[in-house]
Amino acid sequence: MEIRKLTFEQAYKGIKRRIHFILQIFIESIKYLVAILCSIIFIKKNRSYWIISERGTDARDNGYHLFKFIRKNYPDIDIRYIISAKSADTDKVKNLGRVIKYRSFQHYLSMYNSSIKISTHIMGYSPNIDVFSLFDKLGIIKGKKVFLQHGVIKDNLFGLYNSNVKLDLFICSAKREYETVLENYGHPKGVVKCLGLPRFDNLNIIQPKKSILVMPTWRVWLKSLSSSEEFIESEYYKTYINLLANEELKRLLEKEDYNLVFYPHYEMQKYIDKFYSNNSRIGIASFNDYDVQELLNESAILITDYSSVFFDFAYMERPVVYYQFDSPKFIKNHYAQSYFDYSTDGFGPVVDNEKLLIQELSRLIVTNEGKIENKYLFRINKFFNLRDRGNCMRVFNAIKSLENTGVSDEQ
């Protein structure tokens, strides 16, 4: 009986999601159609401006750093950042230049009138990612589309294949990543470029503190839970709440004068209030109060699982430990593995339980004095072929070339 009930609930939720999506398509179609008609009737002159965003709710990633670079160095470029008025990052973007309120009518107008559309996520500059991705497949989204990326690609992301998304510029930041995307993703010649992530220009700008950053990625099976109680019963929650209470960790932090910051992925931040620690050396970081780039720059050691944020840390040549306690389940339910193998290509040791994690952390801090091992430095230097502060400039030049000729010349 329990199995039948679960199946019925799943079917009901599935039908409900489909009906909701159909309603979204109808509503977004009306709004976009009105914006197109208003543009044709009232906007006589083609403004040819650029729009840039991340997810419409934040400004901390490649979108923000590229926008900041352009406003500072090329103020004549008419570029507008799309962000929610409720975002904690709105004011800092407003101080740089023109802002378009996320999901406002002006936002819909910009989707038709802008000549260049730039984001870290596919259709991240749109009022509704899912619906406008569908519109784009139907060929009704104007302008050149630039995909900055949210991180370095290490898995096989079928959603980024040319059969699923049409792009004019696809940014990569490492040789093997670039070669993999170029050979397998099916994009036309000239679309995929190895230029570097704009946010990399903002790394290694300060001396790190004696701080450990714990930054795990999300889990697809935890994204749509019906209650916080379900989350508290999950292996994910129990693993990290136990780590935060670990007595050996507490003694290590105290003895070596280190602090630790726990910052879960954006998708897991809705449960941030469920995490806690009685240890004054351990902090729980919320999305609204902490900036990822600042945390990365300030931290001396990174503990993560599968999050591509470890590439940012490796870029700074700082030590990483991979805590992969649920590897079989994660690989089965998340992404298909591509060219990157954590054991042979990773930039730090891989552990699958708390005891080994504390041992590796202790060895790293006490024996290695917080310094990265040479074998991992070798892997880092082999992986990154671009290690400078020219990432924003290369990306900007490629976009300008795209605007002028329709094809990017920057390699």
DRENDO-1510 file (C-alpha; in Angstrom, 1 decimal, always signed):
<recs>
REC; n; res; u; v; w
REC; 1; MET; +0.0; +0.0; +0.0 .
REC; 2; GLU; +2.8; +2.4; +0.8 .
REC; 3; ILE; +4.4; +1.9; -2.6 .
REC; 4; ARG; +1.1; +2.7; -4.4 .
REC; 5; LYS; +0.7; +5.8; -2.3 .
REC; 6; LEU; +4.2; +7.0; -3.1 .
REC; 7; THR; +3.7; +6.4; -6.8 .
REC; 8; PHE; +0.4; +8.3; -6.8 .
REC; 9; GLU; +2.0; +11.2; -5.0 .
REC; 10; GLN; +4.9; +11.3; -7.5 .
REC; 11; ALA; +2.5; +11.2; -10.4 .
REC; 12; TYR; +0.4; +14.0; -8.9 .
REC; 13; LYS; +3.4; +16.1; -8.3 .
REC; 14; GLY; +4.6; +15.5; -11.8 .
REC; 15; ILE; +1.2; +16.5; -13.3 .
REC; 16; LYS; +1.2; +19.6; -11.1 .
REC; 17; ARG; +4.6; +20.6; -12.3 .
REC; 18; ARG; +3.6; +20.2; -15.9 .
REC; 19; ILE; +0.5; +22.3; -15.5 .
REC; 20; HIS; +2.5; +25.0; -13.7 .
REC; 21; PHE; +5.1; +25.0; -16.5 .
REC; 22; ILE; +2.4; +25.3; -19.2 .
REC; 23; LEU; +0.9; +28.3; -17.3 .
REC; 24; GLN; +4.3; +29.8; -17.0 .
REC; 25; ILE; +4.8; +29.5; -20.8 .
REC; 26; PHE; +1.5; +31.2; -21.4 .
REC; 27; ILE; +2.2; +34.1; -19.0 .
REC; 28; GLU; +5.7; +34.6; -20.2 .
REC; 29; SER; +4.6; +34.5; -23.8 .
REC; 30; ILE; +2.1; +37.3; -23.3 .
REC; 31; LYS; +4.6; +39.5; -21.4 .
REC; 32; TYR; +7.3; +38.9; -24.1 .
REC; 33; LEU; +4.9; +39.5; -26.9 .
REC; 34; VAL; +3.8; +42.8; -25.4 .
REC; 35; ALA; +7.5; +43.8; -25.0 .
REC; 36; ILE; +8.2; +43.0; -28.6 .
REC; 37; LEU; +5.2; +45.0; -29.8 .
REC; 38; CYS; +6.1; +48.0; -27.7 .
REC; 39; SER; +9.6; +47.8; -29.0 .
REC; 40; ILE; +8.5; +47.7; -32.6 .
REC; 41; ILE; +6.0; +50.6; -32.2 .
REC; 42; PHE; +7.7; +52.9; -29.7 .
REC; 43; ILE; +11.4; +52.2; -29.8 .
REC; 44; LYS; +12.4; +53.4; -33.2 .
REC; 45; LYS; +16.2; +53.5; -32.7 .
REC; 46; ASN; +18.1; +50.3; -32.2 .
REC; 47; ARG; +20.0; +50.9; -28.9 .
REC; 48; SER; +22.4; +47.9; -29.4 .
REC; 49; TYR; +23.2; +47.7; -25.7 .
REC; 50; TRP; +24.5; +44.7; -23.7 .
REC; 51; ILE; +22.8; +42.9; -20.8 .
REC; 52; ILE; +24.6; +40.8; -18.2 .
REC; 53; SER; +23.5; +38.8; -15.3 .
REC; 54; GLU; +24.1; +35.6; -13.2 .
REC; 55; ARG; +20.7; +34.2; -12.1 .
REC; 56; GLY; +18.9; +37.5; -11.7 .
REC; 57; THR; +19.3; +37.3; -7.9 .
REC; 58; ASP; +23.1; +37.8; -7.3 .
REC; 59; ALA; +26.3; +39.5; -8.4 .
REC; 60; ARG; +29.3; +37.6; -7.1 .
REC; 61; ASP; +30.4; +35.5; -10.0 .
REC; 62; ASN; +31.9; +35.9; -13.4 .
REC; 63; GLY; +29.0; +38.2; -14.5 .
REC; 64; TYR; +29.7; +40.7; -11.7 .
REC; 65; HIS; +33.5; +40.7; -12.2 .
REC; 66; LEU; +33.2; +41.2; -16.0 .
REC; 67; PHE; +30.6; +44.0; -15.5 .
REC; 68; LYS; +32.9; +45.7; -13.0 .
REC; 69; PHE; +35.8; +45.4; -15.4 .
REC; 70; ILE; +33.9; +46.9; -18.3 .
REC; 71; ARG; +32.4; +49.8; -16.3 .
REC; 72; LYS; +35.8; +50.7; -14.9 .
REC; 73; ASN; +37.8; +50.3; -18.1 .
REC; 74; TYR; +35.3; +50.9; -20.9 .
REC; 75; PRO; +32.6; +53.3; -19.5 .
REC; 76; ASP; +31.3; +54.1; -23.0 .
REC; 77; ILE; +30.0; +50.6; -23.4 .
REC; 78; ASP; +26.3; +50.6; -22.8 .
REC; 79; ILE; +26.0; +47.5; -20.5 .
REC; 80; ARG; +23.2; +46.9; -18.0 .
REC; 81; TYR; +23.2; +44.5; -15.1 .
REC; 82; ILE; +20.0; +42.5; -14.4 .
REC; 83; ILE; +19.3; +41.9; -10.7 .
REC; 84; SER; +16.4; +41.6; -8.3 .
REC; 85; ALA; +15.7; +44.7; -6.2 .
REC; 86; LYS; +15.6; +42.3; -3.2 .
REC; 87; SER; +19.1; +41.0; -3.8 .
REC; 88; ALA; +21.8; +41.6; -1.1 .
REC; 89; ASP; +24.1; +42.6; -4.0 .
REC; 90; THR; +21.9; +45.2; -5.7 .
REC; 91; ASP; +23.5; +48.3; -4.2 .
REC; 92; LYS; +27.1; +47.3; -5.1 .
REC; 93; VAL; +26.0; +46.8; -8.7 .
REC; 94; LYS; +24.1; +50.1; -8.8 .
REC; 95; ASN; +27.3; +51.9; -7.7 .
REC; 96; LEU; +29.0; +50.6; -10.9 .
REC; 97; GLY; +26.4; +51.4; -13.5 .
REC; 98; ARG; +23.0; +50.9; -14.9 .
REC; 99; VAL; +20.8; +48.2; -13.4 .
REC; 100; ILE; +17.6; +46.6; -14.8 .
REC; 101; LYS; +15.2; +45.2; -12.3 .
REC; 102; TYR; +14.8; +41.5; -12.6 .
REC; 103; ARG; +11.4; +40.5; -14.1 .
REC; 104; SER; +10.4; +44.1; -14.6 .
REC; 105; PHE; +8.8; +45.2; -17.9 .
REC; 106; GLN; +12.1; +46.8; -18.7 .
REC; 107; HIS; +13.7; +43.4; -18.3 .
REC; 108; TYR; +11.3; +41.9; -21.0 .
REC; 109; LEU; +12.1; +44.9; -23.3 .
REC; 110; SER; +15.8; +44.2; -22.9 .
REC; 111; MET; +15.4; +40.6; -24.0 .
REC; 112; TYR; +14.2; +41.9; -27.3 .
REC; 113; ASN; +16.3; +45.0; -27.7 .
REC; 114; SER; +19.8; +44.0; -26.4 .
REC; 115; SER; +22.4; +43.0; -29.0 .
REC; 116; ILE; +24.6; +41.1; -26.6 .
REC; 117; LYS; +23.3; +38.8; -23.8 .
REC; 118; ILE; +25.8; +37.6; -21.2 .
REC; 119; SER; +25.4; +35.3; -18.2 .
REC; 120; THR; +27.0; +32.7; -16.1 .
REC; 121; HIS; +24.1; +30.3; -16.5 .
REC; 122; ILE; +22.2; +29.4; -19.6 .
REC; 123; MET; +19.5; +32.1; -20.1 .
REC; 124; GLY; +20.6; +33.5; -16.7 .
REC; 125; TYR; +19.8; +37.0; -18.1 .
REC; 126; SER; +16.2; +36.1; -18.8 .
REC; 127; PRO; +13.1; +36.6; -16.7 .
REC; 128; ASN; +12.4; +32.9; -16.6 .
REC; 129; ILE; +15.3; +30.5; -17.3 .
REC; 130; ASP; +13.2; +27.4; -18.2 .
REC; 131; VAL; +10.6; +29.2; -20.4 .
REC; 132; PHE; +13.1; +31.4; -22.2 .
REC; 133; SER; +15.3; +28.4; -22.8 .
REC; 134; LEU; +12.3; +26.9; -24.6 .
REC; 135; PHE; +11.8; +30.2; -26.5 .
REC; 136; ASP; +15.5; +30.1; -27.6 .
REC; 137; LYS; +15.1; +26.6; -29.0 .
REC; 138; LEU; +12.3; +27.9; -31.1 .
REC; 139; GLY; +14.6; +30.6; -32.4 .
REC; 140; ILE; +12.7; +33.7; -31.1 .
REC; 141; ILE; +15.5; +35.2; -28.8 .
REC; 142; LYS; +17.4; +37.9; -30.6 .
REC; 143; GLY; +21.0; +38.9; -30.1 .
REC; 144; LYS; +24.3; +37.2; -29.5 .
REC; 145; LYS; +24.5; +34.9; -26.5 .
REC; 146; VAL; +27.6; +34.7; -24.4 .
REC; 147; PHE; +28.0; +31.9; -21.8 .
REC; 148; LEU; +30.6; +32.9; -19.2 .
REC; 149; GLN; +30.1; +29.7; -17.1 .
REC; 150; HIS; +29.6; +29.3; -13.4 .
REC; 151; GLY; +32.8; +27.3; -13.0 .
REC; 152; VAL; +35.2; +24.9; -14.8 .
REC; 153; ILE; +33.5; +22.0; -16.5 .
REC; 154; LYS; +34.7; +18.6; -15.3 .
REC; 155; ASP; +31.7; +16.5; -15.9 .
REC; 156; ASN; +29.8; +15.5; -19.0 .
REC; 157; LEU; +27.0; +18.2; -19.1 .
REC; 158; PHE; +24.6; +17.1; -21.8 .
REC; 159; GLY; +22.5; +20.3; -21.2 .
REC; 160; LEU; +25.4; +22.3; -22.7 .
REC; 161; TYR; +25.6; +20.4; -25.9 .
REC; 162; ASN; +24.8; +22.3; -29.1 .
REC; 163; SER; +21.7; +20.1; -29.6 .
REC; 164; ASN; +20.3; +21.6; -26.4 .
REC; 165; VAL; +21.5; +25.2; -26.4 .
REC; 166; LYS; +22.6; +27.7; -29.1 .
REC; 167; LEU; +25.5; +29.9; -28.1 .
REC; 168; ASP; +27.7; +32.5; -29.9 .
REC; 169; LEU; +30.5; +32.4; -27.4 .
REC; 170; PHE; +31.2; +29.6; -24.9 .
REC; 171; ILE; +34.0; +30.5; -22.4 .
REC; 172; CYS; +36.4; +27.8; -21.1 .
REC; 173; SER; +39.4; +28.4; -18.8 .
REC; 174; ALA; +41.7; +25.3; -19.0 .
REC; 175; LYS; +43.2; +23.4; -21.9 .
REC; 176; ARG; +41.6; +19.9; -21.1 .
REC; 177; GLU; +38.2; +21.5; -20.4 .
REC; 178; TYR; +38.4; +23.4; -23.7 .
REC; 179; GLU; +39.5; +20.4; -25.7 .
REC; 180; THR; +36.7; +18.3; -24.2 .
REC; 181; VAL; +34.0; +20.8; -24.9 .
REC; 182; LEU; +35.3; +21.5; -28.4 .
REC; 183; GLU; +35.5; +17.9; -29.4 .
REC; 184; ASN; +32.3; +16.6; -27.8 .
REC; 185; TYR; +29.7; +19.3; -27.3 .
REC; 186; GLY; +29.1; +20.0; -31.0 .
REC; 187; HIS; +29.1; +23.8; -31.1 .
REC; 188; PRO; +30.0; +25.5; -34.4 .
REC; 189; LYS; +33.5; +26.6; -35.2 .
REC; 190; GLY; +34.6; +29.7; -33.3 .
REC; 191; VAL; +32.0; +29.4; -30.5 .
REC; 192; VAL; +34.1; +27.7; -27.9 .
REC; 193; LYS; +37.1; +29.7; -26.6 .
REC; 194; CYS; +39.7; +29.2; -23.9 .
REC; 195; LEU; +39.9; +32.7; -22.3 .
REC; 196; GLY; +39.7; +32.2; -18.6 .
REC; 197; LEU; +36.9; +32.9; -16.0 .
REC; 198; PRO; +36.6; +36.7; -15.3 .
REC; 199; ARG; +36.4; +36.0; -11.5 .
REC; 200; PHE; +39.9; +34.5; -11.6 .
REC; 201; ASP; +41.3; +38.0; -11.9 .
REC; 202; ASN; +40.0; +38.6; -8.4 .
REC; 203; LEU; +41.7; +35.6; -6.8 .
REC; 204; ASN; +44.9; +35.7; -4.7 .
REC; 205; ILE; +44.6; +39.4; -4.0 .
REC; 206; ILE; +45.1; +39.1; -0.2 .
REC; 207; GLN; +47.2; +37.0; +2.1 .
REC; 208; PRO; +45.0; +34.1; +3.5 .
REC; 209; LYS; +44.1; +33.8; +7.1 .
REC; 210; LYS; +44.5; +30.6; +9.2 .
REC; 211; SER; +41.0; +29.6; +8.1 .
REC; 212; ILE; +39.5; +26.4; +6.7 .
REC; 213; LEU; +36.6; +26.8; +4.2 .
REC; 214; VAL; +34.1; +23.8; +4.1 .
REC; 215; MET; +32.1; +24.3; +0.9 .
REC; 216; PRO; +30.2; +21.2; -0.3 .
REC; 217; THR; +28.0; +21.2; -3.4 .
REC; 218; TRP; +24.2; +20.4; -3.5 .
REC; 219; ARG; +22.4; +17.1; -3.9 .
REC; 220; VAL; +19.7; +16.7; -6.5 .
REC; 221; TRP; +17.6; +14.4; -4.2 .
REC; 222; LEU; +17.5; +17.1; -1.5 .
REC; 223; LYS; +16.4; +20.0; -3.7 .
REC; 224; SER; +12.6; +19.3; -3.5 .
REC; 225; LEU; +12.1; +18.0; -0.1 .
REC; 226; SER; +8.7; +18.8; +1.5 .
REC; 227; SER; +10.0; +19.7; +4.9 .
REC; 228; SER; +13.1; +20.7; +6.9 .
REC; 229; GLU; +12.5; +17.5; +9.0 .
REC; 230; GLU; +13.3; +15.4; +5.9 .
REC; 231; PHE; +16.5; +17.3; +5.4 .
REC; 232; ILE; +17.6; +16.8; +9.0 .
REC; 233; GLU; +17.2; +13.0; +8.4 .
REC; 234; SER; +19.4; +13.1; +5.3 .
REC; 235; GLU; +22.9; +11.6; +5.2 .
REC; 236; TYR; +24.1; +15.0; +3.9 .
REC; 237; TYR; +22.9; +16.9; +6.9 .
REC; 238; LYS; +24.1; +14.3; +9.5 .
REC; 239; THR; +27.5; +14.1; +7.9 .
REC; 240; TYR; +28.2; +17.8; +8.1 .
REC; 241; ILE; +26.5; +18.4; +11.5 .
REC; 242; ASN; +28.7; +15.6; +12.9 .
REC; 243; LEU; +31.8; +17.2; +11.4 .
REC; 244; LEU; +31.0; +20.5; +12.9 .
REC; 245; ALA; +30.7; +18.8; +16.3 .
REC; 246; ASN; +33.8; +16.6; +15.9 .
REC; 247; GLU; +36.0; +16.8; +19.1 .
REC; 248; GLU; +39.3; +16.0; +17.3 .
REC; 249; LEU; +38.5; +18.9; +14.9 .
REC; 250; LYS; +37.8; +21.2; +17.8 .
REC; 251; ARG; +41.2; +20.3; +19.4 .
REC; 252; LEU; +43.1; +20.7; +16.1 .
REC; 253; LEU; +41.6; +24.2; +15.5 .
REC; 254; GLU; +42.4; +25.3; +19.0 .
REC; 255; LYS; +45.9; +23.9; +19.1 .
REC; 256; GLU; +46.9; +25.3; +15.6 .
REC; 257; ASP; +45.0; +28.5; +16.0 .
REC; 258; TYR; +42.7; +27.9; +13.0 .
REC; 259; ASN; +39.1; +28.9; +12.3 .
REC; 260; LEU; +36.6; +27.1; +10.1 .
REC; 261; VAL; +33.8; +28.4; +8.0 .
REC; 262; PHE; +31.0; +26.2; +6.7 .
REC; 263; TYR; +29.3; +27.5; +3.6 .
REC; 264; PRO; +26.9; +25.2; +1.8 .
REC; 265; HIS; +26.0; +25.5; -1.9 .
REC; 266; TYR; +23.4; +28.1; -3.0 .
REC; 267; GLU; +20.8; +25.3; -3.5 .
REC; 268; MET; +21.3; +24.2; +0.1 .
REC; 269; GLN; +21.2; +27.6; +1.7 .
REC; 270; LYS; +17.5; +27.4; +2.4 .
REC; 271; TYR; +18.5; +25.0; +5.2 .
REC; 272; ILE; +21.3; +27.2; +6.6 .
REC; 273; ASP; +19.5; +27.8; +9.9 .
REC; 274; LYS; +19.6; +24.0; +10.6 .
REC; 275; PHE; +23.4; +24.0; +10.9 .
REC; 276; TYR; +25.0; +25.1; +14.1 .
REC; 277; SER; +28.2; +24.8; +16.2 .
REC; 278; ASN; +29.0; +25.5; +19.8 .
REC; 279; ASN; +32.6; +26.0; +18.9 .
REC; 280; SER; +33.6; +29.7; +18.7 .
REC; 281; ARG; +36.2; +28.8; +16.1 .
REC; 282; ILE; +33.5; +27.5; +13.7 .
REC; 283; GLY; +31.2; +29.8; +11.8 .
REC; 284; ILE; +28.1; +29.1; +9.7 .
REC; 285; ALA; +28.1; +31.3; +6.6 .
REC; 286; SER; +24.8; +32.4; +4.9 .
REC; 287; PHE; +24.5; +33.5; +1.3 .
REC; 288; ASN; +23.2; +36.9; +2.2 .
REC; 289; ASP; +26.0; +37.7; +4.7 .
REC; 290; TYR; +29.1; +36.2; +3.0 .
REC; 291; ASP; +30.6; +36.6; -0.5 .
REC; 292; VAL; +32.1; +33.4; -2.0 .
REC; 293; GLN; +35.1; +35.3; -3.6 .
REC; 294; GLU; +36.0; +36.9; -0.2 .
REC; 295; LEU; +35.8; +33.5; +1.5 .
REC; 296; LEU; +38.0; +31.9; -1.1 .
REC; 297; ASN; +40.6; +34.7; -0.9 .
REC; 298; GLU; +40.6; +34.7; +2.9 .
REC; 299; SER; +40.9; +30.9; +3.4 .
REC; 300; ALA; +44.1; +28.8; +3.6 .
REC; 301; ILE; +42.5; +25.4; +3.1 .
REC; 302; LEU; +39.4; +24.1; +1.3 .
REC; 303; ILE; +37.3; +21.1; +2.1 .
REC; 304; THR; +34.8; +20.3; -0.6 .
REC; 305; ASP; +33.3; +17.2; -2.2 .
REC; 306; TYR; +32.5; +17.6; -5.9 .
REC; 307; SER; +32.0; +21.4; -6.2 .
REC; 308; SER; +34.0; +23.0; -9.0 .
REC; 309; VAL; +35.0; +25.7; -6.6 .
REC; 310; PHE; +38.1; +23.7; -6.0 .
REC; 311; PHE; +39.4; +24.9; -9.3 .
REC; 312; ASP; +39.4; +28.5; -8.0 .
REC; 313; PHE; +41.3; +27.3; -4.9 .
REC; 314; ALA; +43.8; +25.4; -7.0 .
REC; 315; TYR; +44.3; +28.4; -9.2 .
REC; 316; MET; +45.6; +30.1; -6.1 .
REC; 317; GLU; +47.9; +27.1; -5.4 .
REC; 318; ARG; +46.2; +26.4; -2.0 .
REC; 319; PRO; +45.6; +22.9; -0.6 .
REC; 320; VAL; +42.3; +21.1; -1.1 .
REC; 321; VAL; +40.8; +18.0; +0.5 .
REC; 322; TYR; +37.9; +16.1; -1.2 .
REC; 323; TYR; +35.4; +14.7; +1.3 .
REC; 324; GLN; +33.3; +12.3; -0.8 .
REC; 325; PHE; +31.3; +10.3; +1.7 .
REC; 326; ASP; +28.5; +9.5; -0.8 .
REC; 327; SER; +30.4; +9.1; -4.1 .
REC; 328; PRO; +28.4; +6.2; -5.6 .
REC; 329; LYS; +25.0; +7.9; -5.0 .
REC; 330; PHE; +26.3; +11.3; -6.2 .
REC; 331; ILE; +27.8; +9.9; -9.4 .
REC; 332; LYS; +24.6; +7.9; -10.2 .
REC; 333; ASN; +22.2; +10.9; -9.6 .
REC; 334; HIS; +24.2; +14.0; -10.7 .
REC; 335; TYR; +26.5; +14.2; -13.6 .
REC; 336; ALA; +28.2; +11.7; -15.9 .
REC; 337; GLN; +32.0; +11.7; -15.4 .
REC; 338; SER; +34.1; +13.2; -18.1 .
REC; 339; TYR; +37.8; +13.7; -18.5 .
REC; 340; PHE; +38.5; +14.6; -14.8 .
REC; 341; ASP; +39.3; +11.9; -12.3 .
REC; 342; TYR; +39.7; +13.0; -8.6 .
REC; 343; SER; +42.3; +10.3; -7.8 .
REC; 344; THR; +44.6; +10.9; -10.7 .
REC; 345; ASP; +43.8; +14.5; -11.7 .
REC; 346; GLY; +42.6; +16.0; -8.4 .
REC; 347; PHE; +44.5; +18.7; -6.5 .
REC; 348; GLY; +44.4; +17.1; -3.1 .
REC; 349; PRO; +43.7; +13.8; -1.3 .
REC; 350; VAL; +40.3; +12.1; -1.5 .
REC; 351; VAL; +38.6; +10.7; +1.6 .
REC; 352; ASP; +35.3; +9.0; +2.2 .
REC; 353; ASN; +34.8; +9.2; +6.0 .
REC; 354; GLU; +35.1; +11.7; +8.8 .
REC; 355; LYS; +38.1; +10.0; +10.5 .
REC; 356; LEU; +40.2; +10.1; +7.4 .
REC; 357; LEU; +39.2; +13.7; +6.8 .
REC; 358; ILE; +40.5; +14.8; +10.2 .
REC; 359; GLN; +43.7; +12.8; +9.7 .
REC; 360; GLU; +44.4; +14.4; +6.3 .
REC; 361; LEU; +43.5; +17.8; +7.7 .
REC; 362; SER; +45.9; +17.3; +10.7 .
REC; 363; ARG; +48.7; +16.1; +8.4 .
REC; 364; LEU; +48.2; +19.1; +6.1 .
REC; 365; ILE; +48.2; +21.7; +8.9 .
REC; 366; VAL; +50.8; +20.1; +11.3 .
REC; 367; THR; +53.2; +18.2; +9.0 .
REC; 368; ASN; +52.9; +20.3; +5.9 .
REC; 369; GLU; +52.4; +23.6; +7.7 .
REC; 370; GLY; +49.3; +24.3; +5.6 .
REC; 371; LYS; +51.3; +24.1; +2.3 .
REC; 372; ILE; +50.2; +22.3; -0.8 .
REC; 373; GLU; +52.2; +19.2; -1.8 .
REC; 374; ASN; +54.4; +19.3; -4.8 .
REC; 375; LYS; +52.6; +16.5; -6.7 .
REC; 376; TYR; +49.4; +18.6; -6.5 .
REC; 377; LEU; +51.2; +21.7; -7.6 .
REC; 378; PHE; +52.5; +19.8; -10.7 .
REC; 379; ARG; +48.9; +18.8; -11.5 .
REC; 380; ILE; +47.7; +22.4; -11.1 .
REC; 381; ASN; +50.4; +23.9; -13.4 .
REC; 382; LYS; +49.7; +21.2; -16.0 .
REC; 383; PHE; +45.9; +21.9; -15.9 .
REC; 384; PHE; +45.8; +25.7; -16.1 .
REC; 385; ASN; +47.4; +27.1; -19.2 .
REC; 386; LEU; +46.2; +30.6; -18.4 .
REC; 387; ARG; +47.5; +32.0; -15.1 .
REC; 388; ASP; +47.4; +35.8; -15.2 .
REC; 389; ARG; +45.1; +38.7; -14.6 .
REC; 390; GLY; +44.0; +39.0; -18.2 .
REC; 391; ASN; +40.8; +36.9; -18.1 .
REC; 392; CYS; +38.4; +39.8; -18.1 .
REC; 393; MET; +40.3; +41.5; -20.9 .
REC; 394; ARG; +40.3; +38.4; -23.1 .
REC; 395; VAL; +36.6; +37.8; -22.6 .
REC; 396; PHE; +35.8; +41.5; -23.3 .
REC; 397; ASN; +37.8; +41.5; -26.5 .
REC; 398; ALA; +36.1; +38.3; -27.7 .
REC; 399; ILE; +32.6; +39.8; -27.0 .
REC; 400; LYS; +33.6; +43.0; -28.8 .
REC; 401; SER; +34.8; +41.0; -31.8 .
REC; 402; LEU; +31.5; +39.1; -31.7 .
REC; 403; GLU; +29.6; +42.3; -31.8 .
REC; 404; ASN; +31.6; +43.8; -34.6 .
REC; 405; THR; +31.9; +40.8; -36.9 .
REC; 406; GLY; +29.4; +38.2; -35.6 .
REC; 407; VAL; +32.4; +35.8; -35.0 .
REC; 408; SER; +34.8; +36.0; -32.1 .
REC; 409; ASP; +38.5; +36.3; -33.0 .
REC; 410; GLU; +39.9; +36.0; -29.5 .
REC; 411; GLN; +41.4; +32.6; -28.9 .
</recs>
